[in-house]
Amino acid sequence: MANQIVTIYVSDTILRTMVSDGKQILEWAEMQLEPGLIDNNSIVEEETVSEKLKQLLGIQSVKASKVYLAINGVRCLTRPVLLPKLPQEILDEAVRREAARLLPIPLEELYLTWQTIPGPEDKTNVFLTAIPRGIVDPLMKVMDRAGLNPVFMDMKPLLLARMTEEETAILVDVQGTDFDIVVMMFGIPQPIRSIPFPGDSMSWQEKLPIIKDELDRTITFYNTNNPETPIENDVPVYLSGQLGDESEFSRMLSEETQRKVILIASPIETPEGFDSSVYMANISLLQQTISTGKNAGTSLVNLNNLPAIYRPQHISTSNILKTLGVVFAFAVLAALIILIQSTSAGIKAKQESLASTNVLLQTNQLEASRLNTRISELSEEIESLQAIQQNFTTVIGGIELQSIGLNRDIEVTMDNTPSSVRLTGVKHEDKELTISGIAPGEKTVLSYILALESTGRFAGKIKADTEILDDGSTSFTLVASVMIESMVDYIEVILGNLPSEIQLSSVASTGTGTITLDGIAPDEEILLVYLNKLDSSGKFGEITISNITKLETGERDFSIVIKIGETVSTGE
């Protein structure tokens, strides 16, 4: 059958296929896999798995023109990333830099995919996915062995997030050996968790308490990290997968979680005997083909996670036009040759032809002159863009320095927390660190305060507000002023006073209270004016030119060491 759309779901224990003509489901099948063929979402026995896939598709007599893939979410990473407002030209590089900093796996071992999503007007909000190459590459070899050419691939948790009409919801998908939990807040699926069951042959009654505990843990984790937008008790749970007794499973999960539980309904008509709950990932893939270029459901994330190197190479319209142009040019050339061979040209005609050629040559020379002028203009624009890119790099470096100070404050807070104290919140804002928690008694709170003050990270005494609870324990809130000024404040002064004629090549903190600036200035006078501005800001204790070299261009290559700390005036 022509124009078939085949969706394939691959996991450690099962292969599921569903065939459609784009309007209705025609065939579906699944095949259990022996242990060890696929391990931890990575195909081990490529030849065996490809043969089983061919067997499964052979049963359905599939001749696919389009293949859409779904994989398990195990070992796959997803997260939203908030960046400064950046131009499109450098956004990809900025995303890769941030991914290298945030992800626990080297980028060389991952396939990254990202898209922008709505966020603050002065920021760039990006949703990032990272799939290990050890998962994707063997899967693509299996597809090739089976004679299939995928055009789309996504993770099952992200596919399920597109199957609800609500922007804020919790999704749970239960399979034979694992289950997924997706928290979708305001259309953004995060966090996403894929969790294996402790046994391979557990009943749904045995799975239920495990799902309930992990669901509670996920909600608590989200609420702790997002106190301004917690998951309210009226947020429903959407359920799909291998559920056994669906109605009883839903009822008991609702009782355990005290939340409304809704079975995810298929958005398309399904044939008799088809279990849509089990094939929900396949159905979402089919929806993707129907709504190409649009988001299916309310999820703001609509990514094709198939790496670019594995996507079909489309024939470019411009290449077609170029080919037609060459053919047309040859046709014209052939006609001219025949015309020349059939025409007897005299000396006068040749002279006229020569004059015409001279005019054409002059025209080409004029055009070449205009092109050279344009090239010069473009070179100046490139230099300007490079300067803008350098400034963005500097700003990003400053933000990274600020995060180091924040991490240190939180590290000190956690390291000095007594084992009997349970922290309920830590907030870092406007150079103040607010710590909330519960202790056995006021003596423990006082001991904790003394431990924090002894670290030297905070200015003055730490303020404490305590309350004796009904069980005798003490609820407390501590407010501490951070002693060390944010590195970003100093960076803002450095960049805010930077003349446009000076280009900084690097801004680095030595970790000993100093900042080193390297760059190039047109001359010493402009450099001294810049240093006077920094000195008059009162933000720095000492500014030293450690090196200055005159370049062949007449510019000055310089290195400046700035001691952090406001200038202190002394009187007689």
ABEGO torsion letter per residue (X at the ends): XBGBBBBBBBBAABBBBBBBAGABBABBBBBBBBBGABBGGBBABAAAAAAAAAAAAAAAGBBBABBBBBBBABGBBBBBBBBBBBBAAAAAAAAAAAAAAABABBAAABBBBBBBBBBBAABBBBBBBBBBAAAAAAAAAAAAAAGBBBABBBBAAAAAAAABABABBBBBBBBAABBBBBBBBGGBBOBBBBBBBABABBBAAAAAAAAAAAAAAAAAAAAAABAABBBBAABBBBBBEBAEBAAAAAAAAAAAAGBBBBBBBBABBBBBGBBAAAAAAAAAAAAAAAABGBBBEABABBBBABBAAABBBBBBAAAAAAAAAAAAAAAAAAAAAAAAAABBBBAAAAAAAAAAAAAAAAAAAAAAAAAAAAAAAAAAAAAAAAAAAAAAAAAAAAAAAAAAAAAAAAAAAAAABBAABBBABBBBBGGBBBBBBBBABAAAAAAAAAAAAAAGABBEBBBBBBBBBAAGBBBBBBBBBBABBBAAAAAAAAAAABBAABBBABBBBAGAGBBBBBBBBABAAAAAAAAAAAAAAGABABBBBABBBBBAAGBBBBBBBBBBEBBBBBBX
